[in-house]
Amino acid sequence: MRNALFSAGLLLVFAAAQPAFADGDAAAGEKVFARCKACHTIEAGGPNRVGPNLHGIVGAPAGEGRNDYKFSKGMHEAGEKGLTWTEDNLRKWLANPREFVKGTKMIFPGIKSDKDMDNIIAYLKANS
């Protein structure tokens, strides 16, 4: 009985510790991504545009592996220092790209809505 209560308590602690963006809606995120399509594609094998193709971005290292895309010096340096596109890092990046990676070429001002952020991260995950 004591073990069962302890296990249930641990389960509640871990469930409460999940990141807020875990509940994003990928279909709604596709609509948010429409803002990104001027510079990015997301289809597997899709071309780079002004920005790199983003298929498979979640979990990928920064500054490499995007169909020979020419990343900024700042993005290359971030990747060399170990930056990986985790959900948390994507959230920080998409909130304020120029603050998160100094010297980035990305001019996007950032996503301000938490709901839009949750949804676009769900969409990026669905395409990774």
DSSP file (Angstrom, degrees, kcal/mol; ACC not computed):
  #  RESIDUE AA STRUCTURE BP1 BP2  ACC     N-H-->O    O-->H-N    N-H-->O    O-->H-N    TCO  KAPPA ALPHA  PHI   PSI    X-CA   Y-CA   Z-CA
    1    1 A M     >        0   0    0      0, 0.0     4,-2.3     0, 0.0     5,-0.2   0.000 360.0 360.0 360.0 -46.2    0.0    0.0    0.0
    2    2 A R  H  >  +     0   0    0      1,-0.2     4,-2.3     2,-0.2     5,-0.1   0.902 360.0  49.5 -62.4 -41.2    2.8    2.4    1.0
    3    3 A N  H  > S+     0   0    0      2,-0.2     4,-2.7     1,-0.2    -1,-0.2   0.882 108.9  52.7 -64.5 -38.7    4.6    1.7   -2.3
    4    4 A A  H  > S+     0   0    0      2,-0.2     4,-2.3     1,-0.2    -2,-0.2   0.913 110.8  46.4 -64.6 -42.2    1.5    2.2   -4.3
    5    5 A L  H  X S+     0   0    0     -4,-2.3     4,-2.4     2,-0.2    -2,-0.2   0.904 112.8  50.1 -65.9 -41.0    0.9    5.6   -2.7
    6    6 A F  H  X S+     0   0    0     -4,-2.3     4,-2.4     2,-0.2    -2,-0.2   0.927 111.9  48.0 -62.1 -45.0    4.6    6.6   -3.2
    7    7 A S  H  X S+     0   0    0     -4,-2.7     4,-2.3     1,-0.2    -2,-0.2   0.899 111.4  50.0 -63.2 -41.5    4.4    5.6   -6.9
    8    8 A A  H  X S+     0   0    0     -4,-2.3     4,-2.0     2,-0.2    -1,-0.2   0.899 110.3  51.0 -64.2 -40.0    1.2    7.5   -7.4
    9    9 A G  H  X S+     0   0    0     -4,-2.4     4,-2.1     2,-0.2    -2,-0.2   0.914 109.9  49.2 -63.2 -43.5    2.8   10.6   -5.8
   10   10 A L  H  X S+     0   0    0     -4,-2.4     4,-2.6     1,-0.2     5,-0.2   0.902 108.5  54.0 -61.9 -41.2    5.8   10.3   -8.1
   11   11 A L  H  X S+     0   0    0     -4,-2.3     4,-2.4     1,-0.2    -1,-0.2   0.913 108.7  48.8 -60.1 -43.3    3.6   10.0  -11.1
   12   12 A L  H  X S+     0   0    0     -4,-2.0     4,-2.2     2,-0.2    -1,-0.2   0.896 110.4  51.1 -64.0 -40.8    1.8   13.2  -10.1
   13   13 A V  H  X S+     0   0    0     -4,-2.1     4,-1.2     2,-0.2    -2,-0.2   0.940 113.4  44.2 -62.2 -47.6    5.0   15.1   -9.6
   14   14 A F  H  < S+     0   0    0     -4,-2.6     4,-0.3     1,-0.2    -2,-0.2   0.879 112.3  52.2 -67.5 -37.2    6.4   14.0  -13.0
   15   15 A A  H >< S+     0   0    0     -4,-2.4     3,-1.1    -5,-0.2    -1,-0.2   0.901 110.0  48.8 -65.0 -39.5    3.1   14.8  -14.7
   16   16 A A  H 3< S+     0   0    0     -4,-2.2    -1,-0.2     1,-0.2    -2,-0.2   0.747 104.3  61.6 -70.6 -23.1    3.0   18.3  -13.2
   17   17 A A  T 3< S+     0   0    0     -4,-1.2    -1,-0.2    -5,-0.2    -2,-0.2   0.501  75.8 117.4 -83.5  -3.5    6.6   18.9  -14.4
   18   18 A Q  S <  S-     0   0    0     -3,-1.1    -3,-0.0    -4,-0.3    -4,-0.0  -0.367  77.0 -98.4 -64.6 143.7    5.8   18.5  -18.1
   19   19 A P    >   -     0   0    0      0, 0.0     3,-1.6     0, 0.0     4,-0.2  -0.273  25.7-121.3 -63.9 149.6    6.4   21.6  -20.1
   20   20 A A  G >  S+     0   0    0      1,-0.3     3,-1.0     2,-0.1    -2,-0.1   0.805 108.5  62.1 -61.3 -31.3    3.5   23.8  -20.9
   21   21 A F  G >  S+     0   0    0      1,-0.2     3,-1.5     2,-0.1    -1,-0.3   0.464  74.9  92.5 -79.4   1.4    4.0   23.5  -24.6
   22   22 A A  G <  S+     0   0    0     -3,-1.6    -1,-0.2     1,-0.3    -2,-0.1   0.704  81.9  58.3 -65.2 -17.7    3.4   19.7  -24.6
   23   23 A D  G <  S+     0   0    0     -3,-1.0    -1,-0.3    -4,-0.2    -2,-0.1   0.188  76.6 135.0 -99.6  16.2   -0.3   20.4  -25.3
   24   24 A G    <   -     0   0    0     -3,-1.5     2,-0.6    94,-0.3    95,-0.2  -0.204  55.5-124.1 -64.5 158.6    0.1   22.3  -28.6
   25   25 A D     >  -     0   0    0      1,-0.1     4,-2.3     2,-0.0    98,-0.2  -0.922  12.2-158.7-107.9 112.4   -2.1   21.5  -31.5
   26   26 A A  H  > S+     0   0    0     -2,-0.6     4,-1.8     1,-0.2    -1,-0.1   0.857  92.8  54.5 -62.0 -36.7   -0.1   20.6  -34.7
   27   27 A A  H  > S+     0   0    0      1,-0.2     4,-0.9     2,-0.2    -1,-0.2   0.917 112.0  43.8 -64.3 -41.8   -3.0   21.5  -37.0
   28   28 A A  H  > S+     0   0    0      1,-0.2     4,-1.6     2,-0.2     3,-0.3   0.852 109.8  58.5 -68.3 -33.6   -3.2   24.9  -35.5
   29   29 A G  H  X S+     0   0    0     -4,-2.3     4,-2.6    90,-0.4    -2,-0.2   0.821  96.8  60.8 -64.8 -31.5    0.6   25.2  -35.6
   30   30 A E  H  X S+     0   0    0     -4,-1.8     4,-0.7     1,-0.2    -1,-0.2   0.883 104.2  49.9 -62.2 -37.0    0.5   24.6  -39.4
   31   31 A K  H >< S+     0   0    0     -4,-0.9     3,-0.6    -3,-0.3     4,-0.3   0.887 110.6  48.9 -67.9 -38.6   -1.6   27.9  -39.6
   32   32 A V  H >< S+     0   0    0     -4,-1.6     3,-1.7     1,-0.2     4,-0.3   0.895 105.0  59.8 -65.0 -39.4    1.0   29.7  -37.4
   33   33 A F  H >X S+     0   0    0     -4,-2.6     3,-1.8     1,-0.3     4,-1.0   0.705  82.6  82.2 -63.7 -19.6    3.7   28.3  -39.7
   34   34 A A  T << S+     0   0    0     -4,-0.7     3,-0.5    -3,-0.6     4,-0.3   0.840  86.5  58.3 -54.2 -32.3    2.1   30.1  -42.6
   35   35 A R  T <4 S+     0   0    0     -3,-1.7     3,-0.4    -4,-0.3    -1,-0.3   0.771 105.7  49.9 -65.5 -25.6    4.0   33.2  -41.4
   36   36 A C  T X> S+     0   0    0     -3,-1.8     4,-2.2    -4,-0.3     3,-1.8   0.650  86.1  86.1 -88.2 -17.8    7.2   31.3  -41.8
   37   37 A K  T 3< S+     0   0    0     -4,-1.0    -1,-0.2    -3,-0.5    -2,-0.1   0.663  74.3  70.5 -66.1 -17.2    6.7   30.0  -45.3
   38   38 A A  T 34 S+     0   0    0     -3,-0.4    12,-0.4    -4,-0.3    -1,-0.3   0.827 120.8  16.2 -64.6 -28.4    8.1   33.2  -46.9
   39   39 A C  T <4 S+     0   0    0     -3,-1.8    12,-2.7    10,-0.1    10,-0.6   0.621 124.9  47.7-117.9 -19.8   11.5   32.1  -45.7
   40   40 A H     <  -     0   0    0     -4,-2.2     2,-0.3    10,-0.1    13,-0.2  -0.909  51.0-159.0-130.3 151.0   11.2   28.3  -44.8
   41   41 A T        -     0   0    0     -2,-0.3    13,-3.0     6,-0.3    14,-0.2  -0.817   2.2-170.2-113.2 164.4    9.9   25.0  -46.1
   42   42 A I        +     0   0    0     -2,-0.3    14,-0.1    11,-0.2     2,-0.1   0.424  45.5 114.5-134.0  -4.1    9.2   22.1  -43.9
   43   43 A E  S >  S-     0   0    0      1,-0.1     3,-2.7     4,-0.1    12,-0.3  -0.420  81.4 -92.5 -70.0 144.8    8.5   19.2  -46.3
   44   44 A A  T 3  S+     0   0    0      1,-0.3    -1,-0.1    -2,-0.1    -2,-0.1  -0.390 115.0   7.9 -56.8 125.9   11.1   16.3  -46.2
   45   45 A G  T 3  S+     0   0    0      1,-0.2    -1,-0.3    -2,-0.1    -2,-0.1   0.507  96.5 152.5  78.0   4.5   13.7   17.1  -48.8
   46   46 A G    <   -     0   0    0     -3,-2.7    -1,-0.2     1,-0.1     7,-0.2  -0.204  47.1 -98.7 -65.4 159.6   12.2   20.5  -49.4
   47   47 A P        -     0   0    0      0, 0.0    -6,-0.3     0, 0.0     2,-0.2  -0.308  29.8-111.6 -76.8 159.9   14.4   23.3  -50.6
   48   48 A N        -     0   0    0     19,-0.2     2,-0.1     4,-0.1    -8,-0.1  -0.572  35.4-179.7 -77.5 154.1   16.0   26.0  -48.6
   49   49 A R        -     0   0    0      2,-3.1   -10,-0.1   -10,-0.6    -9,-0.1  -0.145  66.7 -40.6-122.3-135.9   14.7   29.5  -49.2
   50   50 A V  S    S+     0   0    0    -12,-0.4   -10,-0.1    -2,-0.1   -11,-0.1   0.877 141.1  31.9 -61.2 -35.8   16.0   32.7  -47.4
   51   51 A G  S    S-     0   0    0    -12,-2.7    -2,-3.1     1,-0.1   -10,-0.1  -0.694 105.6 -84.8-112.7 170.3   16.0   30.4  -44.4
   52   52 A P        -     0   0    0      0, 0.0   -11,-0.2     0, 0.0     2,-0.2  -0.284  45.7 -93.3 -75.1 159.1   16.7   26.6  -44.1
   53   53 A N        -     0   0    0     13,-0.3   -11,-0.2    -7,-0.2    -5,-0.1  -0.513  35.0-154.5 -63.6 137.9   14.3   23.8  -44.6
   54   54 A L    >   +     0   0    0    -13,-3.0     3,-1.8    -2,-0.2     4,-0.2   0.308  45.0 131.1-106.5   8.1   13.0   22.9  -41.2
   55   55 A H  T 3  S+     0   0    0    -12,-0.3    73,-0.2     1,-0.3   -10,-0.1  -0.450  83.9   9.6 -63.1 128.7   12.0   19.3  -41.6
   56   56 A G  T 3  S+     0   0    0     71,-2.5    -1,-0.3    68,-0.3    72,-0.2   0.684  85.7 137.5  78.4  18.8   13.4   17.3  -38.7
   57   57 A I    X   +     0   0    0     -3,-1.8     3,-2.2    70,-0.3     2,-0.3   0.851  40.5  93.0 -68.8 -35.1   14.5   20.4  -36.8
   58   58 A V  T 3  S+     0   0    0     66,-0.4    28,-0.2     1,-0.3    29,-0.0  -0.453 103.4   8.1 -66.7 120.6   13.4   19.1  -33.4
   59   59 A G  T 3  S+     0   0    0     26,-3.0    -1,-0.3    -2,-0.3    27,-0.2   0.296 101.6 126.2  92.5  -7.3   16.5   17.4  -31.8
   60   60 A A    <   -     0   0    0     -3,-2.2    25,-3.3    25,-0.3    -1,-0.3  -0.478  66.5-105.2 -82.2 153.4   18.9   18.6  -34.5
   61   61 A P  B >   -A   84   0A   0      0, 0.0     3,-0.7     0, 0.0    23,-0.3  -0.497  41.0-107.0 -72.7 147.4   22.1   20.4  -33.8
   62   62 A A  T 3  S+     0   0    0     21,-2.7    20,-0.1     1,-0.2    21,-0.1  -0.445  93.7  19.6 -73.2 146.0   22.1   24.2  -34.7
   63   63 A G  T 3  S+     0   0    0      1,-0.1     2,-0.3    -2,-0.1    -1,-0.2   0.656 110.0  68.2  77.0  18.1   23.9   25.5  -37.7
   64   64 A E  S <  S+     0   0    0     -3,-0.7    -1,-0.1     1,-0.1     6,-0.0  -0.989  70.7  39.8-157.9 164.9   24.3   22.3  -39.7
   65   65 A G        +     0   0    0     -2,-0.3     2,-0.2     1,-0.1    -1,-0.1   0.747  66.6 124.5  70.7  27.8   22.6   19.6  -41.7
   66   66 A R  S >  S-     0   0    0      3,-0.2     3,-0.9    -3,-0.0   -13,-0.3  -0.431  93.4 -75.8-117.8  57.7   20.1   21.7  -43.6
   67   67 A N  T 3  S-     0   0    0      1,-0.3   -19,-0.2    -2,-0.2   -14,-0.0   0.902  93.7 -52.7  55.6  47.7   20.8   20.9  -47.3
   68   68 A D  T 3  S+     0   0    0      1,-0.2    -1,-0.3   -16,-0.0     2,-0.1   0.738  85.9 172.6  63.1  25.0   24.0   23.0  -47.5
   69   69 A Y    <   -     0   0    0     -3,-0.9     2,-1.2     1,-0.1    -3,-0.2  -0.399  36.7-122.3 -62.9 141.2   22.2   26.1  -46.1
   70   70 A K        -     0   0    0     -2,-0.1    -1,-0.1    -6,-0.0    -6,-0.1  -0.722  34.7-164.1 -90.3  92.2   24.7   29.0  -45.5
   71   71 A F        -     0   0    0     -2,-1.2    33,-0.0    -8,-0.2   -20,-0.0  -0.329  24.0 -98.8 -74.0 157.4   24.2   29.7  -41.8
   72   72 A S     >  -     0   0    0      1,-0.1     4,-2.4    -2,-0.1     5,-0.2  -0.271  32.2-110.0 -67.8 161.3   25.4   32.9  -40.1
   73   73 A K  H  > S+     0   0    0      1,-0.2     4,-2.7     2,-0.2     5,-0.2   0.900 120.1  55.4 -58.7 -41.6   28.6   32.9  -38.1
   74   74 A G  H  > S+     0   0    0     29,-0.6     4,-2.1     1,-0.2    -1,-0.2   0.886 108.4  46.7 -60.7 -40.3   26.6   33.3  -34.9
   75   75 A M  H  > S+     0   0    0     28,-0.3     4,-2.3     2,-0.2    -1,-0.2   0.903 111.7  50.8 -70.7 -40.8   24.5   30.2  -35.7
   76   76 A H  H  X S+     0   0    0     -4,-2.4     4,-2.5     1,-0.2    -2,-0.2   0.934 111.5  48.6 -59.4 -45.0   27.6   28.1  -36.6
   77   77 A E  H  X S+     0   0    0     -4,-2.7     4,-1.6     1,-0.2    -2,-0.2   0.898 108.9  52.8 -63.3 -40.4   29.2   29.2  -33.3
   78   78 A A  H  <>S+     0   0    0     -4,-2.1     5,-2.5     1,-0.2    -1,-0.2   0.917 111.1  47.3 -61.2 -42.4   26.1   28.3  -31.3
   79   79 A G  H ><5S+     0   0    0     -4,-2.3     3,-1.5     1,-0.2    -2,-0.2   0.895 108.8  53.6 -64.7 -40.6   26.1   24.8  -32.9
   80   80 A E  H 3<5S+     0   0    0     -4,-2.5    -1,-0.2     1,-0.3    -2,-0.2   0.801 105.5  55.1 -64.3 -28.0   29.8   24.4  -32.2
   81   81 A K  T 3<5S-     0   0    0     -4,-1.6    -1,-0.3    -5,-0.2    -2,-0.2   0.437 130.2 -95.4 -84.8   0.3   29.0   25.2  -28.5
   82   82 A G  T < 5 +     0   0    0     -3,-1.5     2,-0.2     1,-0.3    -3,-0.2   0.551  63.0 164.0 103.6   8.5   26.5   22.4  -28.4
   83   83 A L      < -     0   0    0     -5,-2.5   -21,-2.7    -6,-0.2     2,-0.4  -0.442  12.6-177.3 -64.2 125.3   23.1   24.1  -29.1
   84   84 A T  B     -A   61   0A   0    -23,-0.3     2,-2.2    -2,-0.2     5,-0.2  -0.940  35.8-110.9-121.6 146.0   20.5   21.5  -30.1
   85   85 A W        +     0   0    0    -25,-3.3   -26,-3.0    -2,-0.4   -25,-0.3  -0.466  52.7 162.0 -81.9  73.5   17.0   22.4  -31.1
   86   86 A T     >  -     0   0    0     -2,-2.2     4,-2.6   -28,-0.2     5,-0.2  -0.348  56.6-101.3 -75.9 168.5   15.2   21.0  -28.1
   87   87 A E  H  > S+     0   0    0      1,-0.2     4,-2.2     2,-0.2     5,-0.1   0.913 124.9  50.4 -59.2 -42.1   11.6   22.1  -27.5
   88   88 A D  H  > S+     0   0    0      1,-0.2     4,-2.0     2,-0.2    -1,-0.2   0.922 111.6  46.5 -64.0 -44.4   12.8   24.5  -24.8
   89   89 A N  H  > S+     0   0    0      1,-0.2     4,-2.8     2,-0.2    -1,-0.2   0.878 110.7  52.9 -67.3 -36.8   15.5   26.0  -27.1
   90   90 A L  H  X S+     0   0    0     -4,-2.6     4,-3.2     2,-0.2     5,-0.2   0.908 107.5  52.4 -62.3 -40.4   13.0   26.3  -29.9
   91   91 A R  H  X S+     0   0    0     -4,-2.2     4,-1.4    -5,-0.2    -2,-0.2   0.939 112.8  43.8 -60.6 -46.9   10.7   28.2  -27.6
   92   92 A K  H  X S+     0   0    0     -4,-2.0     4,-1.5     2,-0.2    -2,-0.2   0.918 115.8  48.6 -64.0 -43.9   13.4   30.6  -26.6
   93   93 A W  H  < S+     0   0    0     -4,-2.8     3,-0.3     1,-0.2     7,-0.2   0.940 112.4  46.7 -61.6 -50.1   14.6   31.0  -30.2
   94   94 A L  H  < S+     0   0    0     -4,-3.2    17,-2.7     1,-0.2    -1,-0.2   0.739 108.3  57.2 -70.1 -21.7   11.1   31.6  -31.6
   95   95 A A  H  < S-     0   0    0     -4,-1.4    -1,-0.2    15,-0.3    -2,-0.2   0.860 135.5  -7.3 -73.0 -36.0   10.3   34.2  -28.8
   96   96 A N    >X  -     0   0    0     -4,-1.5     4,-2.3    -3,-0.3     3,-0.7  -0.494  64.8-177.6-162.9  82.1   13.3   36.3  -29.8
   97   97 A P  H 3> S+     0   0    0      0, 0.0     4,-2.4     0, 0.0     7,-0.2   0.880  84.5  50.9 -55.4 -44.5   15.7   35.0  -32.4
   98   98 A R  H 34 S+     0   0    0     10,-0.3     5,-0.2     1,-0.2     6,-0.2   0.775 113.4  45.7 -69.8 -25.1   18.2   37.8  -32.3
   99   99 A E  H <4 S+     0   0    0     -3,-0.7     3,-0.3    -6,-0.1    -1,-0.2   0.858 113.6  48.7 -80.5 -37.7   18.5   37.7  -28.5
  100  100 A F  H  < S+     0   0    0     -4,-2.3     2,-0.5     1,-0.3    -2,-0.2   0.893 125.0  24.5 -73.0 -40.2   18.9   33.9  -28.4
  101  101 A V  S >< S-     0   0    0     -4,-2.4     3,-1.6    -5,-0.2    -1,-0.3  -0.905  83.6-141.7-128.2 103.2   21.6   33.6  -31.1
  102  102 A K  T 3  S+     0   0    0     -2,-0.5   -24,-0.1    -3,-0.3    -3,-0.1  -0.392  86.4  21.7 -62.5 134.0   23.6   36.8  -31.5
  103  103 A G  T 3  S+     0   0    0     -5,-0.2   -29,-0.6     1,-0.2   -28,-0.3   0.574  84.9 155.2  85.5   9.7   24.5   37.4  -35.2
  104  104 A T    <   -     0   0    0     -3,-1.6    -1,-0.2    -7,-0.2   -31,-0.0  -0.309  45.3-139.7 -65.6 154.1   21.6   35.4  -36.6
  105  105 A K  S    S+     0   0    0    -33,-0.0     2,-0.4     2,-0.0    -1,-0.1   0.597  71.0 110.3 -85.4 -13.3   20.4   36.2  -40.1
  106  106 A M        -     0   0    0      1,-0.2    -2,-0.1    -9,-0.1    -8,-0.1  -0.485  44.6-175.9 -71.4 122.4   16.8   35.6  -39.0
  107  107 A I        +     0   0    0     -2,-0.4    -1,-0.2   -10,-0.1    -9,-0.0   0.446  38.1 128.0 -98.5  -1.4   14.9   39.0  -38.9
  108  108 A F        -     0   0    0      1,-0.1   -10,-0.3   -72,-0.0     3,-0.1  -0.323  57.3-140.7 -56.6 131.4   11.6   37.6  -37.5
  109  109 A P        -     0   0    0      0, 0.0    -1,-0.1     0, 0.0     2,-0.1   0.671  48.8-101.8 -74.8 -15.6   10.6   39.6  -34.4
  110  110 A G        -     0   0    0    -14,-0.1     2,-0.5   -13,-0.0   -15,-0.3  -0.271  28.9 -78.6 116.7 157.3    9.4   36.6  -32.5
  111  111 A I        +     0   0    0    -17,-2.7    -3,-0.0   -20,-0.2     6,-0.0  -0.848  38.0 179.9 -94.4 124.3    6.2   34.8  -31.5
  112  112 A K        +     0   0    0     -2,-0.5     2,-0.4     5,-0.0    -1,-0.1   0.739  54.1  86.3 -98.1 -27.1    4.5   36.6  -28.6
  113  113 A S     >  -     0   0    0      1,-0.2     4,-2.3     2,-0.0     5,-0.1  -0.630  63.7-151.3 -81.6 127.0    1.4   34.4  -28.0
  114  114 A D  H  > S+     0   0    0     -2,-0.4     4,-2.8     2,-0.2     5,-0.2   0.891  99.2  52.5 -61.1 -39.5    1.9   31.4  -25.8
  115  115 A K  H  > S+     0   0    0      2,-0.2     4,-2.4     1,-0.2    -1,-0.2   0.932 110.0  46.9 -64.0 -46.2   -0.9   29.5  -27.6
  116  116 A D  H  > S+     0   0    0      2,-0.2     4,-2.8     1,-0.2     5,-0.2   0.901 112.6  51.3 -61.0 -40.1    0.8   30.2  -31.0
  117  117 A M  H  X S+     0   0    0     -4,-2.3     4,-2.1     2,-0.2     5,-0.2   0.940 110.0  48.3 -62.5 -47.8    4.1   29.1  -29.5
  118  118 A D  H  X S+     0   0    0     -4,-2.8     4,-1.9     1,-0.2   -94,-0.3   0.916 114.8  46.9 -56.7 -44.2    2.6   25.8  -28.2
  119  119 A N  H  X S+     0   0    0     -4,-2.4     4,-2.1     2,-0.2   -90,-0.4   0.899 110.8  48.5 -70.7 -42.0    1.0   25.1  -31.5
  120  120 A I  H  X S+     0   0    0     -4,-2.8     4,-2.7     2,-0.2    -1,-0.2   0.874 110.7  51.9 -69.1 -33.7    4.0   25.8  -33.8
  121  121 A I  H  X S+     0   0    0     -4,-2.1     4,-2.5    -5,-0.2    -1,-0.2   0.909 108.9  50.8 -66.3 -40.0    6.3   23.7  -31.6
  122  122 A A  H  X S+     0   0    0     -4,-1.9     4,-2.1    -5,-0.2   -96,-0.2   0.896 111.5  49.0 -61.4 -39.2    3.7   20.9  -31.9
  123  123 A Y  H  X S+     0   0    0     -4,-2.1     4,-1.0   -98,-0.2    -2,-0.2   0.915 110.6  48.9 -67.0 -43.9    3.8   21.4  -35.7
  124  124 A L  H  < S+     0   0    0     -4,-2.7     3,-0.5     1,-0.2   -66,-0.4   0.903 111.6  50.3 -62.2 -40.6    7.6   21.3  -35.8
  125  125 A K  H >< S+     0   0    0     -4,-2.5     3,-1.6     1,-0.2    -2,-0.2   0.902 106.7  54.5 -63.1 -40.7    7.6   18.1  -33.7
  126  126 A A  H 3< S+     0   0    0     -4,-2.1    -1,-0.2     1,-0.3    -2,-0.2   0.730 110.8  47.4 -66.0 -20.6    5.1   16.5  -36.0
  127  127 A N  T 3<        0   0    0     -4,-1.0   -71,-2.5    -3,-0.5    -1,-0.3   0.032 360.0 360.0-108.1  24.7    7.4   17.3  -38.9
  128  128 A S    <         0   0    0     -3,-1.6    -1,-0.2   -73,-0.2    -2,-0.2   0.352 360.0 360.0-120.6 360.0   10.6   16.0  -37.2
